[in-house]
């Protein structure tokens, strides 16, 4: 299985469970890896034969940037669902880093995989 990845996509969104977190946007960093048929796109050398990372990034910037999430787990699950249901990806790995959420740590977060990895 071939995979396409996006690393460190930084998006400002409302995320958190505390009252103050519901009032201000915070930065999350998203790492994404998804299954793709790179051989077909490589043979044709045509953008329409792949799920372009630019298209994926643009959709995530819109979805996450306009959303409101309580938990990073919820955000990760919804990103995976978007990738599978809307963009037709069979397998996806999503890593969410909520930067600055814990004193002394660069970030905290969650990583999930959904779909068939074969």
Backbone as CSV, one residue per row, in Angstrom:
resi,resn,N_x,N_y,N_z,CA_x,CA_y,CA_z,C_x,C_y,C_z
1,UNK,0.844,-1.187,0.000,0.000,0.000,0.000,0.880,1.239,0.000
2,UNK,0.572,2.152,-0.875,1.269,3.434,-0.916,0.582,4.392,0.053
3,UNK,1.346,5.351,0.504,0.793,6.322,1.454,1.249,7.727,1.096
4,UNK,0.364,8.653,1.286,0.668,10.079,1.147,0.593,10.666,2.543
5,UNK,1.482,11.621,2.844,1.440,12.203,4.183,1.496,13.725,4.135
6,UNK,0.927,14.294,5.175,1.002,15.724,5.460,1.495,15.813,6.890
7,UNK,2.508,16.618,7.115,3.119,16.693,8.443,3.103,18.130,8.962
8,UNK,2.622,18.278,10.192,2.690,19.577,10.861,1.770,20.646,10.304
9,UNK,0.582,20.252,9.842,-0.394,21.229,9.360,-0.976,21.959,10.572
10,UNK,-0.642,23.222,10.698,-1.049,24.004,11.867,-2.350,24.747,11.569
11,UNK,-3.339,24.540,12.457,-4.657,25.131,12.267,-5.125,25.717,13.591
12,UNK,-5.690,26.903,13.533,-6.277,27.536,14.711,-7.747,27.132,14.791
13,UNK,-8.158,26.672,15.986,-9.530,26.218,16.176,-9.934,26.385,17.635
14,UNK,-11.205,26.277,17.877,-11.708,26.231,19.256,-11.618,24.777,19.703
15,UNK,-10.810,24.537,20.740,-10.654,23.177,21.254,-10.380,23.238,22.749
16,UNK,-11.080,22.419,23.489,-10.875,22.358,24.932,-12.184,22.233,25.677
17,UNK,-12.064,21.855,26.940,-13.246,21.629,27.760,-13.443,22.710,28.812
18,UNK,-12.423,23.521,29.056,-12.542,24.581,30.049,-13.192,25.817,29.430
19,UNK,-13.896,26.588,30.255,-14.620,27.761,29.754,-13.725,28.693,28.944
20,UNK,-12.521,28.977,29.449,-11.642,29.917,28.733,-11.223,29.364,27.377
21,UNK,-11.129,28.033,27.261,-10.729,27.425,25.990,-11.833,27.536,24.937
22,UNK,-13.053,27.707,25.373,-14.181,27.818,24.451,-14.299,29.233,23.886
23,UNK,-13.447,30.152,24.386,-13.522,31.557,23.986,-12.430,31.983,23.007
24,UNK,-11.319,31.235,22.952,-10.181,31.637,22.123,-9.727,30.476,21.244
25,UNK,-9.257,30.811,20.066,-8.717,29.773,19.190,-7.329,29.382,19.670
26,UNK,-7.046,28.100,19.584,-5.737,27.554,19.926,-5.190,26.820,18.699
27,UNK,-3.894,26.676,18.658,-3.262,26.004,17.534,-3.156,24.507,17.789
28,UNK,-3.594,23.747,16.807,-3.340,22.309,16.802,-2.461,22.020,15.585
29,UNK,-1.641,21.016,15.723,-0.808,20.563,14.617,-1.281,19.166,14.231
30,UNK,-1.529,18.985,12.944,-2.057,17.708,12.467,-1.041,17.039,11.547
31,UNK,-0.743,15.780,11.862,0.016,14.910,10.975,-0.976,13.895,10.434
32,UNK,-0.932,13.698,9.133,-1.899,12.841,8.471,-1.166,11.927,7.503
33,UNK,-1.581,10.681,7.475,-1.044,9.714,6.519,-2.236,8.931,5.996
34,UNK,-2.326,8.784,4.671,-3.468,8.064,4.126,-3.065,7.183,2.950
35,UNK,-3.826,6.106,2.776,-3.563,5.147,1.715,-3.904,5.751,0.360
36,UNK,-3.074,5.419,-0.614,-3.289,5.923,-1.969,-2.673,4.959,-2.967
37,UNK,-3.139,5.034,-4.204,-2.536,4.277,-5.293,-1.585,5.219,-6.027
38,UNK,-0.371,5.306,-5.551,0.610,6.201,-6.161,1.098,5.689,-7.511
39,UNK,1.052,4.392,-7.738,1.534,3.829,-9.001,0.712,4.337,-10.175
40,UNK,-0.596,4.349,-10.023,-1.463,4.835,-11.102,-1.175,6.301,-11.407
41,UNK,-1.100,7.122,-10.372,-0.803,8.546,-10.567,0.588,8.744,-11.161
42,UNK,1.545,7.929,-10.747,2.908,8.051,-11.267,2.959,7.721,-12.758
43,UNK,2.186,6.708,-13.166,2.154,6.339,-14.592,1.530,7.436,-15.444
44,UNK,0.440,8.009,-14.950,-0.269,9.016,-15.743,0.338,10.412,-15.602
45,UNK,0.981,10.655,-14.458,1.560,11.966,-14.146,0.498,13.067,-14.154
46,UNK,-0.721,12.681,-13.749,-1.846,13.610,-13.741,-2.397,13.770,-12.328
47,UNK,-2.619,15.004,-11.923,-3.105,15.314,-10.578,-4.447,14.651,-10.281
48,UNK,-5.305,14.555,-11.268,-6.631,13.974,-11.030,-6.582,12.481,-10.708
49,UNK,-5.422,11.866,-10.863,-5.283,10.449,-10.548,-4.772,10.181,-9.143
50,UNK,-4.771,11.207,-8.320,-4.374,11.042,-6.927,-5.259,11.929,-6.058
51,UNK,-5.294,11.642,-4.776,-5.958,12.537,-3.829,-4.890,13.521,-3.376
52,UNK,-4.910,14.675,-3.969,-3.872,15.675,-3.776,-3.792,16.154,-2.332
53,UNK,-2.567,16.247,-1.830,-2.393,16.742,-0.462,-2.841,18.187,-0.342
54,UNK,-2.800,18.951,-1.424,-3.298,20.332,-1.373,-4.813,20.345,-1.144
55,UNK,-5.520,19.471,-1.840,-6.976,19.372,-1.649,-7.307,18.945,-0.224
56,UNK,-6.571,17.962,0.289,-6.795,17.480,1.652,-6.522,18.597,2.653
57,UNK,-5.390,19.276,2.509,-5.027,20.349,3.446,-6.062,21.470,3.429
58,UNK,-6.507,21.851,2.247,-7.515,22.917,2.136,-8.804,22.523,2.854
59,UNK,-9.226,21.277,2.685,-10.454,20.816,3.340,-10.295,20.770,4.855
60,UNK,-9.123,20.314,5.323,-8.875,20.277,6.766,-8.810,21.681,7.355
61,UNK,-8.163,22.609,6.663,-8.108,23.990,7.149,-9.514,24.547,7.332
62,UNK,-10.390,24.252,6.399,-11.775,24.706,6.484,-12.525,24.007,7.626
63,UNK,-12.485,22.676,7.628,-13.245,21.882,8.597,-12.793,22.142,10.035
64,UNK,-11.507,22.041,10.283,-10.986,22.211,11.638,-11.052,23.682,12.059
65,UNK,-10.702,24.574,11.150,-10.694,26.004,11.463,-12.057,26.555,11.827
66,UNK,-13.096,26.000,11.235,-14.453,26.473,11.510,-15.144,25.673,12.611
67,UNK,-14.521,24.579,13.042,-15.149,23.694,14.018,-14.942,24.119,15.455
68,UNK,-15.627,23.418,16.330,-15.505,23.591,17.780,-15.448,22.187,18.372
69,UNK,-14.374,21.911,19.094,-14.144,20.566,19.606,-13.826,20.634,21.091
70,UNK,-14.283,19.640,21.832,-13.947,19.554,23.242,-12.615,18.843,23.443
71,UNK,-12.525,17.638,22.951,-11.350,16.797,23.168,-10.545,16.627,21.884
72,UNK,-9.239,16.425,22.022,-8.415,16.116,20.855,-8.842,14.767,20.264
73,UNK,-9.324,13.862,21.107,-9.816,12.582,20.624,-10.986,12.779,19.653
74,UNK,-11.878,13.701,19.982,-13.018,14.001,19.121,-12.547,14.581,17.796
75,UNK,-11.620,15.506,17.864,-11.079,16.108,16.644,-10.439,15.048,15.756
76,UNK,-9.623,14.183,16.325,-8.964,13.129,15.548,-9.998,12.219,14.884
77,UNK,-11.003,11.819,15.633,-12.042,10.932,15.095,-12.796,11.601,13.953
78,UNK,-13.104,12.878,14.101,-13.844,13.581,13.053,-12.995,13.807,11.809
79,UNK,-11.697,14.038,11.977,-10.805,14.161,10.824,-10.732,12.822,10.087
80,UNK,-10.597,11.731,10.827,-10.558,10.405,10.202,-11.856,10.125,9.451
81,UNK,-12.977,10.479,10.050,-14.282,10.275,9.407,-14.385,11.092,8.129
82,UNK,-13.951,12.330,8.152,-13.957,13.175,6.962,-13.119,12.549,5.852
83,UNK,-11.931,12.078,6.203,-11.038,11.477,5.217,-11.668,10.239,4.581
84,UNK,-12.304,9.431,5.388,-12.876,8.172,4.881,-14.198,8.400,4.152
85,UNK,-15.100,9.161,4.756,-16.439,9.316,4.192,-16.489,10.324,3.046
86,UNK,-15.855,11.458,3.223,-15.950,12.520,2.225,-14.899,12.390,1.120
87,UNK,-13.684,12.004,1.496,-12.595,11.962,0.516,-12.286,10.550,0.018
88,UNK,-12.995,9.548,0.543,-12.918,8.203,0.003,-11.652,7.425,0.304
89,UNK,-10.975,7.771,1.385,-9.736,7.092,1.764,-10.071,5.812,2.525
90,UNK,-9.416,4.709,2.171,-9.678,3.433,2.836,-8.998,3.283,4.183
91,UNK,-7.843,3.936,4.346,-7.084,3.867,5.601,-6.469,5.232,5.865
92,UNK,-6.489,5.633,7.146,-5.912,6.922,7.528,-5.327,6.836,8.932
93,UNK,-4.218,7.517,9.121,-3.637,7.707,10.456,-3.648,9.213,10.712
94,UNK,-4.207,9.593,11.862,-4.329,10.998,12.239,-3.616,11.202,13.568
95,UNK,-2.744,12.203,13.620,-2.063,12.569,14.859,-2.362,14.032,15.129
96,UNK,-2.951,14.299,16.285,-3.281,15.664,16.695,-2.369,16.059,17.844
97,UNK,-1.709,17.191,17.717,-0.857,17.741,18.765,-1.453,19.072,19.190
98,UNK,-1.888,19.152,20.439,-2.412,20.400,20.994,-1.237,21.100,21.671
99,UNK,-0.597,21.943,20.893,0.635,22.597,21.331,0.394,23.502,22.537
100,UNK,1.305,23.447,23.484,1.234,24.339,24.636,0.178,23.987,25.658
101,UNK,-0.427,22.828,25.562,-1.510,22.464,26.472,-1.011,22.021,27.844
102,UNK,0.246,21.639,27.924,0.802,21.131,29.173,2.148,21.796,29.421
103,UNK,2.247,22.465,30.549,3.492,23.145,30.893,4.657,22.148,30.909
104,UNK,5.729,22.530,30.272,6.909,21.688,30.231,6.940,20.709,29.067
105,UNK,5.864,20.666,28.280,5.814,19.767,27.126,5.574,20.584,25.857
106,UNK,6.183,20.161,24.755,5.944,20.841,23.477,4.505,20.669,23.016
107,UNK,3.898,19.593,23.440,2.518,19.353,23.044,2.017,18.058,23.639
108,UNK,0.728,17.876,23.549,0.075,16.635,23.959,-0.946,16.307,22.879
109,UNK,-1.351,15.073,22.827,-2.335,14.762,21.810,-2.662,13.293,21.726
110,UNK,-3.097,12.912,20.538,-3.561,11.555,20.293,-3.236,11.174,18.862
111,UNK,-3.048,9.881,18.642,-2.869,9.352,17.289,-3.809,8.164,17.130
112,UNK,-4.573,8.176,16.039,-5.507,7.093,15.770,-5.307,6.592,14.336
113,UNK,-5.730,5.368,14.086,-5.766,4.790,12.745,-7.161,4.247,12.535
114,UNK,-7.679,4.485,11.348,-9.003,3.973,10.998,-8.955,3.377,9.597
115,UNK,-9.668,2.281,9.410,-9.767,1.645,8.112,-8.877,0.426,7.992
116,UNK,-8.856,-0.115,6.792,-8.084,-1.306,6.484,-6.698,-0.900,6.035
117,UNK,-5.677,-1.308,6.795,-4.301,-0.916,6.509,-3.616,-1.755,5.463
118,UNK,-4.255,-2.761,4.913,-3.613,-3.638,3.916,-3.780,-3.120,2.514
